[in-house]
Amino acid sequence: MLKRNRTEGSHHDNIDEAQLLAYVEGSLSPEEQFRIETLLEQDPFLNDAVEGLAEIKDKAQLKAIAGQINAQLRKQIQSRRKQRRRRPKLEHHWGWLFALILLLLVLLSWWVIKQMPAH
């Protein structure tokens, strides 16, 4: 099934193979067709996939090709997930950053007090 999840960078609801094939064949209701077209405007990958499917003359192959697109989409999503996991999370560094700023403030205060003339 061609599904994109909101948490994986997509801006829209799910779309499955049956809906995609029905859209390509032109057998959707006007409301569903409008919804799919809105999704296509928001997702360049999905738009390219639909354009490719629409150009296929042998409609019997559509299901197999839609399955291949789905597999490729899953690989792309998994790759993005792995990349996110590898990135260092900034939230773990806030404690160290706070301690460093506090230390710098203490040192600056000490230096200012030391520079003040004694009475």
C-alpha positions as CSV (number, residue, x, y, z in Angstrom):
1,M,0.0,0.0,0.0
2,L,1.2,3.5,-0.8
3,K,1.0,5.1,2.5
4,R,2.9,8.1,3.9
5,N,2.7,8.9,7.6
6,R,2.5,12.4,9.0
7,T,5.4,11.8,11.3
8,E,7.6,10.8,8.4
9,G,7.7,14.2,6.7
10,S,4.5,14.0,4.8
11,H,1.7,16.6,4.9
12,H,-1.3,14.5,4.2
13,D,-3.6,11.6,5.0
14,N,-2.8,8.1,3.8
15,I,-3.3,6.9,0.3
16,D,-3.3,3.3,-0.6
17,E,-2.7,1.3,-3.8
18,A,-6.4,0.9,-4.5
19,Q,-7.1,4.6,-4.3
20,L,-4.1,5.4,-6.4
21,L,-5.1,2.9,-9.1
22,A,-8.7,4.1,-9.1
23,Y,-7.4,7.7,-9.5
24,V,-5.2,6.7,-12.5
25,E,-8.2,4.8,-14.0
26,G,-10.4,7.8,-13.4
27,S,-13.0,5.9,-11.3
28,L,-13.0,8.0,-8.2
29,S,-15.8,10.2,-7.0
30,P,-15.1,14.0,-7.6
31,E,-14.5,14.5,-3.8
32,E,-11.9,11.6,-3.7
33,Q,-10.3,12.8,-6.9
34,F,-9.9,16.3,-5.5
35,R,-8.4,14.9,-2.2
36,I,-5.9,12.8,-4.2
37,E,-5.0,15.8,-6.4
38,T,-4.4,17.9,-3.3
39,L,-2.1,15.2,-1.9
40,L,-0.2,15.1,-5.2
41,E,0.4,18.8,-5.1
42,Q,1.9,18.4,-1.6
43,D,4.1,15.4,-2.3
44,P,6.5,15.5,-5.3
45,F,7.5,11.9,-5.0
46,L,3.8,10.7,-5.0
47,N,3.1,13.1,-7.9
48,D,5.9,11.6,-10.0
49,A,4.7,8.1,-9.2
50,V,1.2,8.8,-10.3
51,E,2.4,10.5,-13.5
52,G,4.5,7.4,-14.3
53,L,1.5,5.1,-13.6
54,A,-0.7,7.2,-15.9
55,E,1.7,6.7,-18.8
56,I,1.6,2.9,-18.6
57,K,-0.5,1.5,-21.4
58,D,-0.8,-2.1,-20.1
59,K,-3.2,-1.6,-17.2
60,A,-2.6,-5.1,-16.0
61,Q,0.9,-4.1,-15.0
62,L,-0.3,-1.2,-12.9
63,K,-0.8,-3.2,-9.7
64,A,2.7,-4.7,-9.9
65,I,4.3,-1.3,-10.6
66,A,2.3,0.3,-7.7
67,G,3.7,-2.5,-5.5
68,Q,7.2,-1.6,-6.6
69,I,6.7,2.1,-5.9
70,N,5.4,1.2,-2.5
71,A,8.5,-0.9,-1.7
72,Q,10.7,2.0,-2.9
73,L,8.7,4.4,-0.7
74,R,9.2,2.1,2.4
75,K,13.0,2.0,1.8
76,Q,13.0,5.8,1.5
77,I,11.1,6.2,4.8
78,Q,13.3,3.7,6.6
79,S,16.4,5.5,5.3
80,R,15.1,8.8,6.7
81,R,14.4,7.2,10.0
82,K,17.9,5.8,10.2
83,Q,19.4,9.2,9.4
84,R,17.3,10.8,12.2
85,R,18.5,8.3,14.7
86,R,22.2,9.0,13.8
87,R,21.9,12.7,14.3
88,P,23.0,13.9,17.8
89,K,20.0,15.3,19.7
90,L,20.5,18.8,20.8
91,E,18.3,18.3,23.9
92,H,21.0,16.2,25.5
93,H,23.5,19.1,25.3
94,W,21.3,21.6,27.1
95,G,22.7,20.6,30.5
96,W,26.3,21.0,29.5
97,L,25.5,24.3,27.8
98,F,23.8,25.6,30.9
99,A,26.8,24.6,33.0
100,L,29.2,26.3,30.6
101,I,27.2,29.5,30.6
102,L,27.0,29.5,34.4
103,L,30.8,28.9,34.6
104,L,31.5,31.8,32.2
105,L,29.2,34.1,34.3
106,V,31.0,33.1,37.5
107,L,34.4,33.8,35.8
108,L,33.2,37.1,34.4
109,S,31.9,38.2,37.8
110,W,35.2,37.2,39.5
111,W,37.1,39.2,36.9
112,V,34.9,42.3,37.2
113,I,35.2,42.2,41.0
114,K,39.0,41.8,40.7
115,Q,39.2,44.8,38.4
116,M,37.3,47.1,40.8
117,P,39.5,49.5,42.8
118,A,39.8,48.7,46.5
119,H,38.5,51.3,48.9
